[in-house]
């Protein structure tokens, strides 16, 4: 069983940047590097939207819509951590941000139904 814990959320002003962290623990059925990790966000009352994902080979996938050009995902396999840097934040980026894992041996996906393991989420609030 894979456990995921997000951190790094908070309340910031428009134009600010944040770096969210997703730390994995538990049984990966292999090395952490075999997992693909995705980040999603959910605005209250709406569906969960894909933001970015990183595959086991380090390849990245980004949403064409949400946070286009303002999100950067990276992974540190030694620390079993995936980071999501959010730049030029806008009020409409206010949401609960989740990380999710799939694998081992599976590629990244933009579809939340493809990820069986989820963290509890970290809240990002952007307001002036």
LOLO-846494 format. One record per residue (C-alpha): residue in one letter; x, y, z. Coordinates in steps of 0.5 Angstrom, whole numbers, padded with zeros to 4 digits, always signed. Layout:
N
aXYZ ...
***
This chain:
128
x+0000+0000+0000 x+0003+0007-0002 x+0002+0013+0003 x+0002+0020+0000 x+0003+0026+0004 x+0002+0033+0001 x+0005+0039+0004 x+0007+0047+0002 x+0000+0050+0001 x-0002+0056+0004 x-0005+0063+0003 x-0002+0067-0002 x-0003+0074-0006 x-0004+0074-0013 x+0003+0073-0017 x+0006+0069-0012 x+0009+0063-0012 x+0009+0056-0008 x+0012+0050-0008 x+0008+0044-0006 x+0011+0037-0004 x+0009+0030-0004 x+0012+0025+0000 x+0011+0018-0001 x+0012+0012+0004 x+0010+0005+0005 x+0010-0001+0000 x+0011+0001-0007 x+0012-0006-0009 x+0019-0004-0012 x+0023+0002-0012 x+0019+0009-0011 x+0023+0011-0018 x+0018+0005-0021 x+0012+0010-0019 x+0009+0015-0024 x+0006+0021-0020 x+0001+0026-0022 x-0002+0032-0019 x-0009+0034-0019 x-0013+0040-0016 x-0021+0041-0014 x-0025+0047-0013 x-0030+0046-0008 x-0036+0043-0012 x-0033+0042-0018 x-0029+0036-0021 x-0022+0034-0020 x-0017+0037-0025 x-0011+0035-0028 x-0005+0039-0027 x+0002+0035-0028 x+0005+0029-0028 x+0012+0026-0028 x+0013+0018-0030 x+0018+0013-0027 x+0023+0015-0033 x+0022+0023-0031 x+0018+0025-0037 x+0013+0030-0035 x+0006+0031-0037 x+0002+0038-0036 x-0005+0040-0037 x-0007+0044-0043 x-0012+0048-0039 x-0011+0049-0032 x-0004+0053-0030 x-0001+0052-0037 x+0006+0055-0037 x+0006+0056-0029 x+0007+0049-0026 x+0013+0045-0026 x+0014+0038-0023 x+0020+0035-0021 x+0022+0028-0017 x+0027+0027-0013 x+0027+0019-0012 x+0032+0019-0007 x+0028+0023-0002 x+0021+0019-0005 x+0019+0026-0006 x+0015+0030-0012 x+0015+0037-0012 x+0010+0042-0016 x+0012+0049-0017 x+0006+0054-0018 x+0008+0061-0021 x+0004+0067-0022 x-0002+0065-0018 x-0009+0067-0019 x-0015+0067-0015 x-0018+0062-0019 x-0012+0057-0017 x-0015+0057-0010 x-0016+0049-0009 x-0015+0043-0006 x-0009+0040-0009 x-0008+0033-0009 x-0002+0028-0011 x-0003+0021-0013 x+0001+0015-0015 x+0000+0009-0020 x+0005+0004-0022 x+0010+0000-0021 x+0011+0000-0028 x+0006+0004-0031 x+0006+0011-0035 x+0004+0018-0032 x-0004+0019-0034 x-0008+0026-0034 x-0014+0022-0032 x-0015+0021-0024 x-0019+0014-0025 x-0012+0012-0027 x-0009+0013-0020 x-0011+0008-0014 x-0007+0012-0009 x-0008+0019-0006 x-0006+0024-0001 x-0011+0028+0003 x-0009+0034+0000 x-0006+0041+0001 x-0010+0047+0001 x-0008+0053-0004 x-0012+0060-0003 x-0010+0066-0007 x-0013+0072-0005 x-0011+0080-0004 
***
